[in-house]
């Protein structure tokens, strides 16, 4: 009988520990990825600073050997070959009408070889979205590994350098804390993309939901300079794709009043195609909120039961020793 009680107690305790780990595991995983993401961004910024410092030294050495009239031509950007490769890539896919474009979560890889430029990985910058409270490392190629680490630029969409006739489509998971709060974004919010060369500023213009196979709705729109965020929808179902269209804004547009911006936008829409329309959808905000409540409540209850179990276990040991002495 005592043996059966011990087995039952052991099973109950193991069940509580297992339940606790299952409930806590997503938060631990999100914390680990958050730390890794911050380290990646710090490493990226360090690599950029080192490259700029080396460029200054090279430029200074070159200026010593040339005339004043030629000094202006020595100014160069860092990783110029990579920039030119990305620029040519953007022009090519636009001319080819992005014939190989497919869903982000088919895990396609990128086509740039960063190791040729002395870079250790295919991280090309990071996203800053204040409304969502994130700075997210950005990689080229929406393969499985990159989507586990952060956000990824879909293959056969524009490289993240901006410019006319571009649409850089950036995908990320929702359930890992990356684009989990994407439904917080509304038209007018700002999304910043920092690459090796500069910070690009985009404004949210429109939000829709599409089917995964509707890749025509994430293609480049002629004359536009765009960034498009893409993730699964609805939360936990993942049968659709949540799309956030963003258009590039320059310094003048950011300092103008809302009325001036609206006027400028309306003029642009008269000469360029409108953003695609999507289907009716329901928000996942309540589902995400409910999941957090359930998990936190489960963690609290599990901790309480564990404490009670430990107290009962200690009391049984103390009682057992007292009975032995008697």
URSUL-V685353 format. One record per residue. N is the residue number from 1. PHI is phi as a letter, one per 20 degrees, with the letter a starting at -180 (* if undefined). PSI is psi in whole degrees, 0 to 359 (999 if undefined). D_FIRST is the distance of its C-alpha to the first C-alpha in whole Angstrom. Layout:
<<N PHI PSI D_FIRST> <N PHI PSI D_FIRST>>
//
This chain:
<<1 * 316 0> <2 f 321 4> <3 f 319 5> <4 f 319 5> <5 f 319 6> <6 f 318 9> <7 f 316 10> <8 f 318 11> <9 f 317 12> <10 f 316 14> <11 f 318 15> <12 f 316 17> <13 f 316 18> <14 f 322 20> <15 f 319 21> <16 f 316 23> <17 f 316 25> <18 f 315 26> <19 f 319 27> <20 f 316 29> <21 f 317 30> <22 f 318 32> <23 f 323 33> <24 e 333 35> <25 g 316 36> <26 f 323 39> <27 f 323 40> <28 f 317 40> <29 f 317 42> <30 f 320 44> <31 f 316 45> <32 f 317 45> <33 f 327 48> <34 f 316 49> <35 f 314 50> <36 f 321 51> <37 f 316 53> <38 f 318 55> <39 f 321 55> <40 f 318 57> <41 f 318 59> <42 f 317 60> <43 f 320 61> <44 f 311 63> <45 f 324 65> <46 f 318 65> <47 f 321 67> <48 f 315 69> <49 f 319 70> <50 f 318 71> <51 f 321 73> <52 f 320 75> <53 f 317 76> <54 f 323 77> <55 f 320 79> <56 f 319 81> <57 f 315 81> <58 f 319 83> <59 f 317 85> <60 f 319 86> <61 f 323 87> <62 f 323 89> <63 f 334 91> <64 f 339 92> <65 d 2 94> <66 c 167 95> <67 f 163 98> <68 g 327 97> <69 f 335 98> <70 d 0 95> <71 f 324 92> <72 f 331 91> <73 f 350 90> <74 e 347 88> <75 f 122 85> <76 c 155 82> <77 e 162 79> <78 f 153 76> <79 l 55 75> <80 f 325 78> <81 f 320 77> <82 f 318 74> <83 f 315 75> <84 f 323 78> <85 f 317 75> <86 f 320 73> <87 f 315 77> <88 f 323 78> <89 f 314 74> <90 f 318 75> <91 f 321 78> <92 f 313 77> <93 f 331 74> <94 f 317 76> <95 f 326 79> <96 e 0 77> <97 m 30 75> <98 l 53 72> <99 f 334 72> <100 d 15 68> <101 f 133 66> <102 b 173 63> <103 g 142 60> <104 g 323 58> <105 e 22 55> <106 e 2 56> <107 l 59 56> <108 e 152 59> <109 e 176 61> <110 e 175 64> <111 d 4 67> <112 e 140 68> <113 d 89 67> <114 f 334 67> <115 f 336 67> <116 f 341 70> <117 d 15 71> <118 m 16 69> <119 e 143 66> <120 e 342 62> <121 b 183 61> <122 e 29 62> <123 f 128 61> <124 d 4 65> <125 q 206 64> <126 b 156 62> <127 e 141 62> <128 c 116 62> <129 c 97 61> <130 f 324 61> <131 f 328 60> <132 e 353 57> <133 m 38 56> <134 c 149 56> <135 c 113 58> <136 c 125 57> <137 g 141 58> <138 c 128 60> <139 d 156 60> <140 e 125 63> <141 n 117 61> <142 e 57 58> <143 e 173 56> <144 g 316 52> <145 f 314 52> <146 f 322 55> <147 f 343 53> <148 f 334 50> <149 e 334 52> <150 r 219 54> <151 e 156 57> <152 b 141 59> <153 e 126 62> <154 f 139 62> <155 f 143 64> <156 m 18 68> <157 d 167 68> <158 f 141 70> <159 f 151 69> <160 f 63 69> <161 c 0 72> <162 m 184 74> <163 o 159 77> <164 f 146 79> <165 m 43 77> <166 c 150 74> <167 b 100 70> <168 e 109 68> <169 e 119 64> <170 d 122 61> <171 d 150 58> <172 b 155 54> <173 f 157 51> <174 e 323 50> <175 f 0 46> <176 d 10 46> <177 n 2 48> <178 f 290 52> <179 d 29 53> <180 f 329 50> <181 d 24 53> <182 f 334 56> <183 f 356 56> <184 f 337 57> <185 f 141 61> <186 c 159 64> <187 g 133 67> <188 o 338 69> <189 f 155 66> <190 d 137 67> <191 c 127 65> <192 d 137 67> <193 d 119 66> <194 d 121 67> <195 d 196 68> <196 f 337 70> <197 d 331 73> <198 a 174 73> <199 d 125 71> <200 d 136 71> <201 d 130 71> <202 c 153 70> <203 d 134 70> <204 f 127 67> <205 d 324 70> <206 b 149 67> <207 c 129 64> <208 b 172 63> <209 c 137 60> <210 c 170 61> <211 f 153 59> <212 g 329 59> <213 e 356 62> <214 e 59 64> <215 f 343 65> <216 f 340 69> <217 e 1 68> <218 c 18 67> <219 f 168 70> <220 f 136 73> <221 d 121 75> <222 g 137 79> <223 m 349 80> <224 e 150 77> <225 d 103 75> <226 c 158 71> <227 c 131 68> <228 c 126 65> <229 e 138 61> <230 c 135 59> <231 b 177 55> <232 f 154 53> <233 b 147 53> <234 f 171 51> <235 g 128 48> <236 m 340 45> <237 e 309 47> <238 m 22 50> <239 e 344 52> <240 c 179 55> <241 c 128 57> <242 e 123 58> <243 d 129 61> <244 d 109 63> <245 e 130 67> <246 c 141 68> <247 d 146 72> <248 f 138 74> <249 c 146 75> <250 d 181 78> <251 f 319 79> <252 f 318 81> <253 f 325 79> <254 f 333 77> <255 e 348 79> <256 f 164 81> <257 f 167 80> <258 f 321 78> <259 f 318 81> <260 f 320 83> <261 f 317 80> <262 f 321 79> <263 f 317 83> <264 f 321 83> <265 f 318 80> <266 f 324 81> <267 f 321 84> <268 f 319 82> <269 f 338 80> <270 f 336 84> <271 d 350 85> <272 c 156 81> <273 g 149 79> <274 f 160 76> <275 f 146 72> <276 f 157 70> <277 e 150 69> <278 d 198 65> <279 d 165 63> <280 f 141 61> <281 b 162 58> <282 d 149 55> <283 f 152 54> <284 d 5 51> <285 g 316 51> <286 f 322 48> <287 f 317 46> <288 f 316 46> <289 f 317 45> <290 f 321 43> <291 f 317 41> <292 f 318 41> <293 f 315 40> <294 f 315 37> <295 f 313 36> <296 f 318 37> <297 f 317 35> <298 f 320 32> <299 f 315 32> <300 f 313 32> <301 f 319 29> <302 f 319 27> <303 f 318 28> <304 f 313 27> <305 f 322 24> <306 f 317 24> <307 f 315 25> <308 f 319 23> <309 f 316 20> <310 f 318 21> <311 f 314 22> <312 f 322 18> <313 f 317 17> <314 f 318 20> <315 f 322 19> <316 f 323 15> <317 f 315 17> <318 f 316 20> <319 f 319 18> <320 f 316 16> <321 f 322 19> <322 f 317 21> <323 f 326 18> <324 f 319 19> <325 f 323 22> <326 f 999 22>>
//
